[in-house]
Amino acid sequence: MSRSVLREAGGESLRPTQPFGPHRFKANGKRYLGASPSKKSIQRLKTKVSRLLVPGNNDPWDEVRDTLNRSLFGWSNYFSYGTRSSAFRAVDHYVYERVRDFLARRHKMAGRGTRRFSLEVVYGERGLLRLERLPRTAASNASR
């Protein structure tokens, strides 16, 4: 219902009882975007990452990294609204695990490669994009 309909009906509250669209309401009555990437879209991205980081991929690391970064950056831009931190954290964790396994396999290391390919190495020296560290976009109109 619109606010004018609520006023005309004599309703005290200017806030509808049911949330509409991606908007949700806090206890103080302010709106916020409650939208987040769906489990299906997260799974699609994970599938794309796993297809890129197969053992048979012999491309140079720079090409693999650039392709992976493009995919991650595009996905993060598409889902840059709403509550996204838990989804970005899950994707970052998955991507780190797959990249670490990929690099350990490529360098013929025994074990999982956690010492040689730590978080700092993968996201720092190797230049992989970390979604959690991306800057937040401009404030949306939902806070008005």
N, C-alpha and C positions, 0 to 999 in steps of 0.2 A: 504494500500500500504506500501511496505517496504521503508526504507530510501534510499536504493540504487536505487530503481525505481524512486523515486522522484528526486534524483540527476541527473539521466540519462535523465529524461524528461525535465530538465532545470528548475525545480521548485525552487523557492527561499526558500520556507518554507520546513523545514525538518519534519514538523508535519502534519499528515493527517487531512483532514477537518472533517471527521466523527470519533467519538470515537469508539474504538474497544474493545470488551470484557468488563471486569469490569473497565478498565482504562478510566479516564477523564483527561482533561487538564485544568490547571489554566491559568489565563491571562498571566502569565510570561512564559508559554510554558512547565512547568514542569508537569510530570505525577503524578497522585495520584489514589488510588483505590476508585472508586465510588460505589463499591458493598456494599450492605447492606442486612440484613435479610428481606425477603419478608413479606408482610402482612399475607400471608397464613401460613408461618412458625411460625410467632408470634402467630397467632390464634391457631395453633396446640398446642403450648406450653401452652397457656392460658387454653385450653380445658383440657390438661393433669393435670394442677394445680388444676382446679376446680373439676376434678374427684377424685383427691386425698383428697381434703379438703371438702368432703361431711359431712353432719351432722351425718351420720351413722358410720363414721370412728372412732372406739374406741381404736385404737392403741395408745400406749404411745407417748407423744410429741417427745421424742428423735427419735423414729423410723420414725414418720411422717416427722420431720425436716431433718433427714438423707436422706430419699427418695427424698424429695423436693430439697435438696441441690445437690444431685447427678444429678438430672434431669437438674437443672439450670446450674450447672458447665459444664455438657456435652454439653448442647445447646450453652453455651457461648464459649466453645472451638471450636465447629464446626463453629460458626460465628465470629471467632476472627479476621478476616481480614476486611479491608475496613472501611466504616463509620458506626459505630455501636452504638454510644452513644445515639441517640434518641430512637432506638429500645430497648436498655438495660434499659433506663429510663422508657419507657412505661411498660416493663415487670416487673421492680421493683415496680412500682406503683401498678400494678394489683396484684402482689403477696402479697404486703403489705396489700392491702384492703382485700383480701381473707383470709390471715392468721389472721389478726385482727378479722374479723368476726368469723372465726373458733374458735379462742381462747375465744372470748367473749361468744359464744354459749356454748362452753365446760365448761366455768366457771359460766354459768347461770347469766350473767350480764345483767342488764337493759341497754338499749341503744346500741350504736355501739362499745363501749370499747375503745374509742380514748384516754382516760386519762390513763387507766391502761396499755394498749398495744400501747404505742407511738412508733414512728420509732426507737428511741434509745433502747427501751425494746425489740422489735421484732428482730431488726438486731444486738443488742448487747447481752443482757442477754439471750435471747432465741436462739441465735446462727444461725440465718438464713443468708444465703449467699446473699450479695447485689452485683448485677452485675456491677453497676456503680463504685464500689470501687475496682474491680479486677484490677490488674496491666496490663498495655498494653503489648502486646507481642513484640517480637523483630521486628525491622524495616523490612519492606518488600522490595523486589527488585524494586517496582514501583517508589521509590524515586530516583533511579539512572538515 
